[in-house]
């Protein structure tokens, strides 16, 4: 039974999901090894922050069956290694006839300072 249509109809404008994550030095070094970066950066690499949004979109909101169509991010300050980061996505528009969902994206540090914000457009696979 295909339930993705009912899952799409359960979404609403203003719906929000968030997650927190701390990247320690060991995690950064592992990522650098995978990315073939010879030197460990002094801050959390931007692709790891972008990955927080990917995790939210694919696992929580809208959830499984989500495919990126567009993403835009503006980075305002560096995320220190070891800082607790909170990423969030909020639905701003739903075009149910095309199964498209627009979302605001944001990542802040423990002091509430904006590290990154942007937008995502996803296709919710029906």
C-alpha positions in Angstrom: 0.0 0.0 0.0 1.4 3.4 -1.0 1.1 5.8 2.0 3.3 8.6 0.7 0.2 10.6 -0.6 -1.2 10.6 3.0 2.2 11.5 4.3 2.3 14.5 2.0 -1.1 15.6 3.0 0.0 15.5 6.7 2.6 18.2 6.1 1.8 21.8 6.9 3.3 25.2 6.5 5.3 26.1 9.6 6.0 22.5 10.5 9.6 22.3 11.9 12.2 19.7 12.7 15.6 20.1 14.3 18.6 18.1 15.4 21.7 18.9 17.4 25.1 17.6 16.8 28.6 18.2 18.1 31.6 17.5 15.8 34.7 16.7 17.8 38.2 16.6 16.5 38.1 12.9 15.9 34.9 13.2 13.7 36.5 16.1 11.7 39.7 14.0 11.2 37.6 11.0 9.9 35.7 13.3 7.5 39.0 14.8 6.3 40.3 11.3 5.6 37.2 10.5 3.6 37.4 13.8 1.7 41.1 13.3 1.0 41.9 16.6 2.8 45.5 16.5 3.9 45.1 19.0 6.7 42.5 19.2 9.4 40.6 22.5 9.4 40.3 24.7 12.5 36.5 24.8 12.2 33.7 22.4 11.2 33.8 22.1 7.4 30.7 23.6 5.7 29.7 20.3 4.0 29.2 18.7 7.4 26.8 21.4 8.3 25.0 20.9 5.0 24.8 17.2 5.9 22.7 18.1 8.9 20.1 19.5 6.6 20.2 16.4 4.4 19.7 14.2 7.5 16.7 16.3 8.6 15.1 16.3 5.2 15.6 12.6 4.5 14.8 11.3 8.0 12.4 13.7 9.7 10.8 16.4 7.6 9.5 15.7 5.0 11.2 12.3 5.6 11.8 9.2 3.6 11.1 9.7 -0.1 12.6 13.2 -0.2 14.8 14.2 -3.1 16.7 17.5 -3.3 15.9 19.7 -6.3 17.6 22.9 -5.1 19.5 24.1 -2.1 21.0 27.5 -1.2 23.0 28.2 1.9 24.7 31.4 3.2 27.4 30.8 5.8 27.7 33.7 8.2 30.4 32.5 10.7 32.6 29.5 11.3 31.4 26.7 13.5 34.0 25.9 16.1 35.0 22.2 16.5 33.4 20.8 19.6 30.5 23.4 19.7 26.9 22.0 19.9 25.2 22.9 16.6 21.4 23.0 16.1 20.1 22.6 12.6 16.5 23.1 11.7 14.2 23.0 8.7 10.8 24.7 8.5 8.2 24.2 5.8 7.4 27.5 4.0 5.3 26.2 1.1 3.7 23.0 -0.2 2.7 22.4 -3.8 0.8 19.2 -3.3 -0.2 18.8 -7.0 3.6 18.5 -7.8 4.7 17.0 -4.5 7.0 19.9 -4.0 8.0 21.2 -0.5 9.9 24.5 0.1 11.8 24.8 3.4 13.8 27.4 5.3 17.1 26.0 6.7 19.1 27.3 9.6 22.0 26.3 11.8 22.9 28.1 15.1 25.5 27.5 17.8 24.9 27.1 21.5 24.7 30.8 22.0 22.0 31.1 19.3 24.3 32.8 16.8 23.4 32.2 13.2 26.0 30.1 11.5 24.2 29.3 8.3 20.8 29.8 6.7 19.2 29.1 3.4 16.4 27.4 1.5 15.7 23.9 0.1 13.3 22.7 -2.5 12.5 19.0 -2.4 10.4 16.6 -4.3 8.4 14.3 -2.0 8.4 11.0 -4.0 4.9 9.8 -4.5 
